[in-house]
Amino acid sequence: MRVLIADDERLARQRLLSLLEKEEDVQIVGECSDGAAAAEMLKSRPVDVAFLDIEMPGQNGLEALGMASETKQPLVVFITAFEQYAVRAFEANAFDYLLKPYREDRLRNTLSRLRGHLALLGKQASPAMRDASPADVERIPIKSNGRILLLKTDEIDWIEAEHNYVRLHTKGVTHMIRETMSALEAKLNPRHFRRIHRSTIVNVDRIKEIQPWFRGDAIVVLNNGQKLTASRNFRDRLSEWLG
């Protein structure tokens, strides 16, 4: 896994570097303290994963990605000391975000997911990468009354699409975030979340029963009584879960 680190805080950068150096399959291919340098490194060398600080002097992590947009984009993990920036990271389709100070267990969770995703993309061929399975995103940041709510994914019952937004349904409450279904689906653990319709993802742990319907469709009934349509085009995803 070829990794770039960009963070203007030297101590935070060194902390992340020391944690990553413990991983045998991680190769640090670049380290810098500003967005412009990060953009140049992204243009000039192969990078699988970029750990980018959202706020840096001159150009921030988001701007650095924009400057390097003509190159093949790496998976991006935004790093920040402020929870409110988690929403910006999520809206920028970041693979994940990390809050400072870094927790080693949280970083290992991110690395596990990165290994699994890179393996699926065919970027790595090592046995460790092939055997890894992605872990689920722990929390999704949501703007709520001027605050940032970090919603646990295991609290989500189901998800529905609404243009370039999605609605997260949880315990009788809905939350809307700016995200596409495909991008969100890629961040969720398929062991727990399955797309059953072009506009619907369901937490399979909430499914009570599945009823046959017309033309190959099905009705998925959740524990709370909510009924969802599983289209025939996505029935195979439920079949995989059912075994």
C-alpha positions in Angstrom: 0.0 0.0 0.0 1.7 3.2 -1.2 0.9 6.0 1.2 1.2 9.8 1.1 0.9 11.9 4.2 0.2 15.7 4.1 -0.2 17.5 7.4 1.2 20.9 8.5 1.4 19.8 12.2 4.8 18.2 12.5 4.0 16.2 15.7 0.7 14.9 14.3 2.5 14.0 11.0 5.2 12.1 12.9 2.6 10.3 15.1 0.8 9.1 12.0 4.0 8.1 10.3 5.2 6.1 13.4 1.9 4.2 13.4 1.9 3.5 9.7 5.6 2.3 9.8 4.5 -0.6 12.1 2.5 -2.0 9.2 4.5 -4.3 7.0 2.5 -3.7 3.8 2.6 0.1 4.1 5.2 2.0 2.0 5.5 5.8 2.7 6.1 7.3 -0.7 5.7 11.0 0.3 5.5 13.3 3.3 4.8 17.0 3.2 3.3 19.9 5.2 1.1 21.8 2.7 -1.5 21.3 -0.1 0.7 22.4 -3.0 3.4 19.9 -2.2 0.8 17.2 -1.8 -0.7 18.0 -5.2 2.8 17.8 -6.8 3.5 14.4 -5.2 0.1 13.1 -6.3 1.0 14.1 -9.9 4.5 12.8 -9.9 4.3 9.4 -8.1 2.0 6.4 -7.7 -0.1 6.7 -4.6 -2.7 4.2 -3.4 -3.8 6.1 -0.3 -3.5 9.8 0.6 -3.8 10.9 4.3 -4.6 14.6 3.8 -5.1 17.2 6.5 -8.2 19.2 5.6 -6.8 22.5 6.9 -3.3 23.4 5.8 -1.5 26.7 4.9 -1.9 27.9 1.3 -4.0 25.0 -0.1 -6.0 22.6 2.0 -6.4 18.9 1.4 -9.6 19.4 -0.7 -7.8 21.9 -3.0 -4.8 19.6 -3.3 -7.0 16.9 -4.6 -8.5 19.3 -7.1 -5.1 20.3 -8.4 -4.2 16.7 -9.0 -7.5 15.8 -10.6 -5.9 14.9 -13.9 -4.1 12.0 -12.3 -5.6 8.8 -11.2 -7.1 9.5 -7.8 -5.9 7.6 -4.7 -8.2 6.6 -1.9 -8.4 9.6 0.4 -8.5 9.6 4.2 -8.9 13.1 5.5 -7.4 14.0 8.9 -8.5 16.8 11.1 -8.6 17.9 14.7 -12.2 19.2 14.3 -15.3 17.1 14.1 -17.1 19.7 12.0 -14.8 19.0 9.1 -15.9 15.4 9.0 -19.0 16.5 7.0 -16.8 18.2 4.4 -14.7 15.0 4.1 -17.8 12.9 3.6 -19.2 15.2 1.0 -15.9 15.0 -0.9 -16.4 11.3 -1.2 -13.4 10.6 1.1 -12.9 6.9 1.9 -12.7 7.8 5.6 -11.6 10.5 8.0 -9.5 10.4 11.2 -9.8 12.7 14.1 -6.7 13.9 16.0 -5.2 12.8 18.3 -5.0 9.5 16.4 -6.2 6.3 18.1 -4.3 3.3 17.0 -7.4 1.0 17.0 -9.3 3.5 14.8 -6.4 3.7 12.4 -6.1 -0.1 12.2 -9.9 -0.2 11.4 -9.3 2.3 8.5 -6.3 0.3 7.3 -8.3 -2.9 7.3 -11.0 -1.3 5.2 -8.3 0.2 2.8 -6.7 -3.2 2.3 -10.0 -4.8 1.5 -11.0 -2.1 -0.9 -7.6 -2.1 -2.7 -7.8 -5.9 -3.0 -11.2 -5.5 -4.7 -9.7 -3.0 -7.0 -6.9 -5.3 -7.9 -4.2 -2.8 -6.8 -2.5 -5.2 -4.5 -1.6 -8.9 -4.9 -0.2 -9.8 -1.5 -1.9 -12.6 0.4 -2.6 -10.2 3.3 -4.5 -7.9 0.9 -6.4 -10.8 -0.7 -7.5 -12.3 2.6 -8.6 -9.0 4.2 -12.2 -8.2 4.4 -13.4 -4.6 4.7 -14.7 -3.4 8.1 -17.7 -1.2 8.2 -17.6 2.6 8.5 -18.1 3.2 12.2 -19.9 6.6 12.1 -21.4 8.9 9.5 -21.2 12.7 10.2 -24.4 14.6 9.9 -25.1 18.4 10.3 -27.8 18.9 12.9 -28.8 22.4 14.3 -25.3 23.8 13.9 -23.7 20.7 15.4 -22.1 17.6 14.0 -23.9 14.3 14.9 -21.7 11.2 14.4 -24.3 8.6 13.6 -23.3 5.0 14.3 -23.9 2.9 11.2 -25.3 0.0 13.2 -28.2 2.3 14.2 -29.4 2.7 10.6 -32.5 0.7 9.6 -32.5 1.6 5.9 -31.4 4.2 3.4 -33.2 5.8 0.5 -31.9 8.0 -2.4 -33.2 11.5 -3.1 -31.3 12.9 -6.1 -27.7 13.6 -4.9 -28.8 13.2 -1.3 -29.6 10.1 0.8 -32.0 9.8 3.7 -30.8 7.7 6.7 -33.7 6.1 8.6 -32.9 5.2 12.2 -35.2 4.6 15.2 -38.1 6.5 13.6 -35.8 9.5 12.8 -34.5 10.5 9.4 -31.3 12.3 8.6 -30.3 13.7 5.1 -26.8 14.0 3.9 -25.3 15.0 0.5 -24.1 11.7 -0.9 -24.8 9.4 -3.8 -26.1 5.9 -3.1 -23.2 4.3 -5.0 -20.6 6.2 -3.0 -22.3 5.4 0.3 -22.8 1.8 -0.6 -19.0 1.5 -1.2 -18.3 2.7 2.4 -20.7 0.3 4.1 -19.9 -3.2 5.1 -21.8 -5.6 2.8 -22.1 -8.1 5.6 -24.6 -5.7 7.2 -25.9 -3.5 4.4 -27.3 -4.7 1.0 -28.6 -2.6 -1.9 -32.0 -4.1 -2.8 -33.2 -1.4 -5.2 -31.8 1.4 -7.3 -32.8 3.8 -4.5 -32.7 1.6 -1.4 -30.1 0.1 0.9 -31.2 -2.0 3.9 -29.5 -3.1 7.1 -30.0 -6.8 6.8 -30.0 -7.2 10.6 -33.3 -5.4 10.6 -35.0 -7.7 8.1 -37.9 -9.7 9.6 -39.2 -11.4 6.5 -39.1 -11.4 2.7 -42.3 -11.8 0.7 -42.5 -12.7 -3.1 -44.1 -10.0 -5.2 -44.9 -9.4 -8.9 -42.4 -9.8 -11.8 -39.6 -11.1 -9.7 -39.7 -8.3 -7.2 -40.0 -8.9 -3.4 -41.3 -7.1 -0.4 -38.8 -6.8 2.5 -40.4 -6.3 5.9 -38.3 -4.8 8.6 -38.6 -5.5 12.4 -40.4 -2.1 12.8 -43.0 -3.0 10.2 -41.5 -0.8 7.4 -42.0 -2.4 4.0 -39.4 -2.0 1.2 -39.3 -3.1 -2.4 -36.5 -5.4 -3.5 -36.3 -5.1 -7.3 -35.5 -8.2 -9.4 -32.3 -6.5 -10.6 -31.0 -6.5 -7.0 -32.5 -9.8 -5.8 -29.1 -11.6 -6.2 -27.6 -9.4 -3.5 -30.3 -10.6 -1.0 -29.7 -14.2 -2.3 -26.0 -13.9 -1.4 -26.9 -12.8 2.1 -29.4 -15.7 2.5 -26.8 -18.1 1.3 
